[in-house]
Amino acid sequence: MGVLWKIALRNVLRHGKRTAITGIVMMVGIGLFIAYDSILAGMDRISIDTMIDYSSSYLKVRTPGYVADAMGLPLDKGIADPEAVMAAILKADPGVSAVAPRTLFLVQASNYIDSSPQMAAAVDPLRDREVFKVASDVHEGSWLRPTADREAVVAMSVARDLGLKLGDSILLSARTIYDNDNADEFLIVGLIDNTAGLSGTGSIYLSYPAARALLGEGLPVTEIDAAAPRAASLDAELAGSAKAASLLAAALPALTSQPIGEFAKDYLALRESKSKGSFMLIVMILLIAAVGIVNTILMSVYSRVREIGVLRAYGMTAADVKKLFVREGLITGAAGSAAGLVLGGLLVWYMASAGLSISGLFGNLDLGAIPVNAVLRGEWKPGSFVTGFAFGLLVSWLAARIPAKRAARMQPTDALRFV
Amino acid sequence: MNRIVTMMLTLVIAVVTLPVAGQASGFPLAADILSQLDANSSFKTIRYSGRMEITIGGETRIKEMKAVAMGSDKALIEFTNPEDRGIRYLKLARELWMYFPKEDDTVKISGHLLKEGMMGSDVSYEDALESSDYRLRYRAEVKGSEEVEGRKAWIVELSAKAPTAPYDRLIMWIDAERWVTLKEEMYARSGRLLKTSKTLEARKVGSRWFASSIVMESKLRKDTKTAFVMKDLELDLVLDAGQFTMAALTK
């Protein structure tokens, strides 16, 4: 280690209190940055995971005609041979772990007194639970039985609005595949407590036999949804889904394969602007830390003017004095940044392992795509550790240059006479 | 051999005498009733001023409109009640556009909404604008006769010939003299009663009687009904096809 580094380190240790204050400011700033970035990544992950687990799935395959008119939920643009398509998906991409058919349609849900329009889904109860999490969100009662043709699983909010409970019958009316109306009663066998998760996919679930009894025997499968094991990061998830979609585009050229990224593009665009906002917040935190460093080193300069005079009198050049004070700043910054990494790491470890309850944080506030009953978990982002440390060093270096320049400008005779 | 001949003779006699038996019971043939009904209720063009009283849960909303339609493919409705004044609907084949004058905006609506209740009512766009053709879509059977509001009516049960018919089963009480539906029950494929309608007034338009005031009730929701009255009713008049265009919708 050079002489200047040794002197700088000794000076930093000699002014322990000042160093500790600056280091703590940096530690808190960088630690919060890492934790905040982890929470933001966790929010992104939980939003996209909710889409994957409840509505969009990892990958969706539909006919081009259906995709073009998807808002109208057309029942005449289904997949001709869904079993063959499901087999082809599993064969084309070994990364896909499960597939399930679904058909979305509109119903009027009624208790004979009030009615409300709802989106419903015809599902294969066994396959659906391999791809989606709706079955595991049944709060009361049970999930659908594959062959039951008069059973429905209903969102609790819909049942509550209609004054219905488990075991009651719900009257569903809908436009059939023959373009006329049909209506029938279905026994509520399960209630789901997850309003956010169901917002994009429906609040009433029927097995295919039940849906076909209501909508017509020829009710087609309009989408095949695929699942894959959860990736380590959101970026890996998005990239994996996009790759799977391109593989399927080659294997199933007559159908449209859409990765989760296509359904989440609005959210991902929002995430981009959100990350710019969070970056500004981080800059503010680190600027506060930078002010602390400038202040610490300036105080160090003024309290050691005579010492600077002695060093200059012994032959130290102005450049050496500047280097000395810059190194003091860098040592303080490195120590504070390293402490920040430790603090950030501890916070992320806690949030990633224990998680934060959404309802505990926000009560029953509607958070759009994030389910109220979910647990928000921090994401490990090595990039934010590197950024935090590098930013801390950079700010320390820049902040130390101002007082270092001032110290270097002092003449030895003036410094020695300084009282 | 003799047994086969006997069976064939029995079958021929049954086929020949079945319509006679129907008439012998005093009922006209169901096919004749439907022909008379279709002759009265079908039209090539229609124009009227309409008024809907939509009652939902004890609350009544009034909608007034001017409607004009040509065949089953072209129709234009303009609402004239103060809240919706200037809102226009244009139906071209299976597509429906809505024009909102305050926003000067046109919105295209999915075709399946043509089957939905107009402005939240129990009357669909098809009910309000399209000609019916019962003989084409239903098999009919006369079930008896009954007095409805002092008028003799044939009770006719209609079963859909194909699953694409608007309703799976209809029971109609058809005026025995004026060949207008006095009462109707519409059933779904599940057998459940979906709607009922009742004719409050029938008017003579030219040489035919036409139901000009009806009340429809949804049986899937309590306390819901729509009274629909057609005034200044004109049928099979000559219409300018130019009024069924996007330019006319937004003028």
Chai-1 contact restraints between the chains, C-beta under 6 A:
chainA,res_idxA,chainB,res_idxB,connection_type,confidence,min_distance_angstrom,max_distance_angstrom,comment,restraint_id
A,G72,B,S110,contact,1.0,0.0,6.0,A-B,restraint_1
A,S110,B,L220,contact,1.0,0.0,6.0,A-B,restraint_2
A,S110,B,R221,contact,1.0,0.0,6.0,A-B,restraint_3
A,Y112,B,K222,contact,1.0,0.0,6.0,A-B,restraint_4
A,I113,B,K222,contact,1.0,0.0,6.0,A-B,restraint_5
A,S115,B,R221,contact,1.0,0.0,6.0,A-B,restraint_6
A,S173,B,L220,contact,1.0,0.0,6.0,A-B,restraint_7
A,R175,B,H112,contact,1.0,0.0,6.0,A-B,restraint_8
A,Y178,B,P163,contact,1.0,0.0,6.0,A-B,restraint_9
A,Y178,B,T164,contact,1.0,0.0,6.0,A-B,restraint_10
A,N180,B,P166,contact,1.0,0.0,6.0,A-B,restraint_11
A,D181,B,A188,contact,1.0,0.0,6.0,A-B,restraint_12
A,D181,B,L194,contact,1.0,0.0,6.0,A-B,restraint_13
A,N182,B,A188,contact,1.0,0.0,6.0,A-B,restraint_14
A,N182,B,R189,contact,1.0,0.0,6.0,A-B,restraint_15
A,N182,B,S190,contact,1.0,0.0,6.0,A-B,restraint_16
A,A183,B,A188,contact,1.0,0.0,6.0,A-B,restraint_17
A,A183,B,R192,contact,1.0,0.0,6.0,A-B,restraint_18
A,A183,B,L194,contact,1.0,0.0,6.0,A-B,restraint_19
A,A183,B,L220,contact,1.0,0.0,6.0,A-B,restraint_20
A,D184,B,S190,contact,1.0,0.0,6.0,A-B,restraint_21
